[in-house]
Amino acid sequence: MIPRIIIHNAISLDGFTHGFTPDTGLFYKLAARWKEDATLAGCDTLLNVPETIPDETEVNLILLVVPDSRGRLRSWHYWREQPYWKDCIALCSIKTPQEYLEYLSLRNIKYIIAGQDHVDYQTALKTLHSEYGINVMRVESGGILNSILLSNDLVAEISLLIHPKIVGNNETKSFFRVVDPNLSDERPKLKLIHMEKLRFDLMWLIYEVLR
């Protein structure tokens, strides 16, 4: 059994996740609907935060959960200090550098090894459910992770907070990016289960992912 997975994204009218200023207060207020046990945040999402992250110090040695099979995230000391995280887990693979696993262990950061070259999300999610009691997980990520989860039939719902903005930039990231254009199954069938107009002409749509 795996947790119930909900993708929750703030996007522009033309489907982009960047190139506009999202209403973050409203975004997280809506996210509370699912009473999640955990948030699955993409590694690129955390690597691309706008604020400057201070250097790690010994005082910071405490704990977060992010897929990072390549061992790129070195700002755990910053993320685990944020008030909304109570614990941290890294999702790794057999090919994750040993040096990175030692880096995690030294900082008491828990990790799950699932998959050979990349994270096997089916296996990782089963472990998160069985060993950590995670039943509901909200995904806060970009298009690549969203696409991987959808193409592997792991998502239950897609929630979109649509801002009345048009980005119109082909280089800007969209909330869904096809991993393999030859796989038509990557494009899921959806059923609209909620539609609501919110403040400042924002629209909130929730779709059930049909299996």
N, C-alpha and C positions, 0 to 999 in steps of 0.2 A: 504493500500500500504506500502511496505517496501523498504528500500534503495537497490540499486544494490550492491551486496556483492561480493568482489573479494578476494580470498585467495592468498596471495603472500608469498612464502617461498624460502629461500636459502637452498638447500639440497646437500648432497653428491650423488655420482653416485648410491649408493645403498639405497638412500631414507631417510637418517638420517639428522636431523637438528642440531646435536651436534657432537663433535669429530673431527672437522676440523675448520679452520679459514675462515669464509666467506668473500667475497669481499663486504663489507658493502657500500662502495662508489657507486659501480655499482648497488647494490641491491636497494638503495634509488633513484638513478637516474632513474632506470626502473620503480619504483613505481610511479613516477611523471606522467606516461602515463595516469593514470585514473583520475587525478585531483580530488582526494577524498575530501569529506567534513569532513570526520572523519576517525579515525583509531580505530579498535576494537582490543585491546591488551589483551591477556589472563593474568589472575592474576598470574599464575605460571611463565609466561614469565617475568613479572616485578619483581617477588619475587626472580628470579634466575639470576639477572644481576650480572656480575662479579665484578664491582667496589663497593667500600664501600660507603654506603649512610650515610651522616652525620646525627647527631641527629637533630630533629626538634627544631626550636627556634621561638620565637614570631615574629621575623622579617619575617619568612617564611609564615605567615598566608595569603595566597592568594588562586588557584583552579586545573581535568582529567576524562576519561570514560573507565571503566573496569568491567567485570562481577565478582562480589565478594559477593555471597550470604552468605558466612561464615564469612565475616568481617575480612579477613586476612591481607589486604594491609594497612600498616601503614606508607607508605613512600610517600604519596600524596604531602607533602611539597617539596619533591625532584623533582617529575615528573612535577608538574605544573610550576616549574621554568625553565624547558627546553624550548628553543626558538621555538620549533616546535609545542607546544601546546598552543592554545588560550583559551581553556576552558576544564573542566573535568567533567565527569559524571560517577557515579558508578551505575552498574546494580545490583539490590538486589532482594530479594524475601520476602514473608511474614515471613519466618522463620529466616531472617537475625536478629542477636541480636540487641535489642533496643539500647544497649550501643554503637554499631557501627554506627547506624543511628544518634545518638546524636553526636558522634565523627565527622561524616561527616558534620552535620548541623553547629557545632561549627566552622568549617573551611570553611564554605560557599561552600562546595562541593555538587553539585547537584546530586540527585540520583533518579532512577526510580525503583519502586517496581513492579515486574512482575513475577508471578509464586508463587507456594505454598512453596515447599521445595527447589527448585532450580530455577534459572532464566528461565523464559519462553521467549525464544528468539524471537518467532513470535510476541508476544505482545510488548516486549521491542523495537524491530525494528520498529514496527508501530508507537510507541510513539516517537522514535527518528526522524522519518520522519515527523510526523504531528506537533510535538511541537518544534522541533529544526531545521527543514528544511534540514535534512540530506538525500541526494539523492544517494550519492555514498560512500561506506564504504569499506576500505581495511582492511583485517584481518591480523594481525601480531601476530601469536600465535603458539602453539604446536599442537600435534596430537589430543588431546582430544577435544578441542574447535573446531578444524577443522572438526572432525568427527561428533560432535553434530550438527553443522550448515549444513553439507552435508546430514546427515540422516534426517534432518527436511526440506530438499528441499529449503534451504534458500540461496544457493550459485549460482551465475551466472557464474563465471569464476575461474579457478585455474591457477595461474602463478607460474612456478618453474624455479629458477635460479640454474642450475645443475653444481656443481663444479666437476672437474675431480679428485675426491678423493674417496677412498673406506675405510669406517670406519670399517665395519665388526664386530660390537659389539652389541650383543643382548640386552644389558642393556642401550644402547643409544636410545634416543627418535627419532621416525620417524615422518614425517609430517602428517601422518594419522594413527590413532589408533582406531580400531573398538570398539565402545562402547558396543555393544551386538553382539557376534558372531552368534547368531540365527537370526539376522535381515539381510537378504541378500540385502535388499533395501538400507542398509548403503553404499554399494559399488556403487557409481554413474556411469552412462554411460557418456562417455566423447567424445568430438569431437575436434581434434587438429585444432586450428585456426591460430597459429603462431609458427614458429620455426626459430631460428636465432643463428648462431655461433658468440660468442663475444670474447673479449680478453682473453688470457691465456687459450684457449680451453674450456671456459665456454659455456654452451648451455642454451638458454632461450626458454622455451616452455610455450604456453598458450593454455589451453583447455576450451572450452565451456562446461558447465554442462547441459546435455540434460534432459528435463523433460518429 
